Structures are given as structure tokens and as C-alpha cells.
């Protein structure tokens, strides 16, 4: 496994997704806290507004997770292709050595 300094810069950007999820999770936590403290005996527009913010944060997190999943799948496939090419080469070398 590579040290952090050895990781190519373009690979490091995959962690940007987690920081964006952290930000949204903070907003979600605050909004849900406001929502759970609601008093249903009163009209509290700010509380209803917090519920909308919570829903927006969840939608944004889901979208971010889908983007992250897509990128990860693309990287996994590319990594598998590289590994498979190495295995094919090793098998060809072993077959040639037996011949």
C-alpha cells in the first residue's frame, strides 16, 4: 500500500466526497434536532423549515453517495483491468516457459 505522499493527486480527490458528506451530515443533525424538539400543539414555521432543510440535506447526501459510488466503481474496474492484464501476462509467460 502507498504512503499518503505517494498517492497520486487525482486519486486523493475521492476523499472530497466524504468531507462534503460530513458537512451535510452536520446540517442534517442540527435540522433533525430542531425537528425532534417541536411542539405539535403550536404552529412553529421554523421547525417545519428545519424539516425541509433535513430533507434537502438527505437528498444532497444521497446524490453525493451516488456520485461517489459511480466514481469508485469506475476506479475498481480500471484497477481490475490492470490486474487482469498482469495476470494474463504472467500466465502467458508461464505457458511459454513450459513449452
C-alpha positions as CSV (number, residue, x, y, z in Angstrom):
1,X,0.0,0.0,0.0
2,X,1.2,3.5,-0.8
3,X,2.0,6.1,1.8
4,X,-0.1,9.2,1.6
5,X,2.7,11.2,-0.1
6,X,2.9,8.5,-2.8
7,X,-0.8,8.6,-3.7
8,X,-1.3,10.4,-7.0
9,X,-3.1,13.7,-6.5
10,X,-6.0,12.7,-8.8
11,X,-6.7,9.7,-6.5
12,X,-6.8,11.8,-3.4
13,X,-9.9,13.7,-4.6
14,X,-12.1,10.7,-3.9
15,X,-11.9,11.7,-0.2
16,X,-13.5,15.1,-1.1
17,X,-16.8,13.2,-1.2
18,X,-16.6,12.3,2.5
19,X,-15.9,15.9,3.5
20,X,-19.0,17.0,1.7
21,X,-21.0,14.3,3.3
22,X,-19.6,15.4,6.7
23,X,-20.8,19.0,6.1
24,X,-24.3,17.8,5.0
25,X,-24.4,15.4,8.0
26,X,-23.8,18.4,10.3
27,X,-26.6,20.3,8.8
28,X,-28.8,17.2,9.0
29,X,-28.1,16.7,12.6
30,X,-29.0,20.3,13.6
31,X,-32.1,20.3,11.5
32,X,-33.3,16.9,12.9
33,X,-32.6,18.2,16.4
34,X,-34.9,21.2,15.8
35,X,-37.5,18.9,14.3
36,X,-37.5,16.4,17.2
37,X,-37.9,19.3,19.7
38,X,-41.1,20.5,18.0
39,X,-44.2,21.2,20.0
40,X,-47.1,19.8,17.9
41,X,-49.5,21.9,20.0
42,X,-48.1,25.1,18.4
43,X,-47.6,26.4,14.9
44,X,-43.8,26.6,14.5
45,X,-42.9,27.6,11.0
46,X,-39.2,27.5,11.8
47,X,-39.5,23.9,12.9
48,X,-41.2,23.0,9.6
49,X,-38.5,24.9,7.8
50,X,-35.9,22.7,9.6
51,X,-37.7,19.6,8.4
52,X,-37.3,20.8,4.8
53,X,-33.6,21.5,5.4
54,X,-33.2,18.0,6.8
55,X,-34.9,16.5,3.7
56,X,-32.7,18.7,1.4
57,X,-29.6,17.5,3.3
58,X,-30.6,13.9,2.9
59,X,-31.3,14.3,-0.8
60,X,-27.9,16.0,-1.3
61,X,-26.2,13.2,0.7
62,X,-27.8,10.6,-1.4
63,X,-26.8,12.3,-4.6
64,X,-23.2,12.6,-3.3
65,X,-23.2,8.9,-2.4
66,X,-24.4,8.0,-5.9
67,X,-21.6,10.1,-7.4
68,X,-19.0,8.5,-5.0
69,X,-20.3,5.0,-5.9
70,X,-20.1,5.7,-9.6
71,X,-16.5,7.0,-9.3
72,X,-15.5,4.1,-7.1
73,X,-16.9,1.6,-9.5
74,X,-15.1,3.2,-12.4
75,X,-11.8,3.1,-10.4
76,X,-12.4,-0.5,-9.3
77,X,-13.0,-1.6,-12.9
78,X,-9.8,0.2,-14.1
79,X,-7.8,-1.4,-11.3
80,X,-9.2,-4.8,-12.1
81,X,-8.4,-4.3,-15.8
82,X,-4.8,-3.5,-14.9
83,X,-4.6,-6.5,-12.5
84,X,-6.1,-8.8,-15.1
85,X,-3.6,-7.7,-17.7
86,X,-0.8,-8.6,-15.3
87,X,-2.3,-12.0,-14.6
88,X,-2.7,-12.7,-18.4
89,X,0.9,-11.7,-18.9
90,X,2.1,-14.0,-16.1
91,X,0.0,-16.9,-17.4
92,X,1.4,-16.4,-20.9
93,X,5.0,-16.3,-19.5
94,X,4.3,-19.5,-17.5
95,X,2.8,-21.2,-20.6
96,X,5.8,-20.1,-22.7
97,X,8.3,-21.4,-20.1
98,X,6.6,-24.8,-20.1
99,X,6.7,-25.1,-23.9
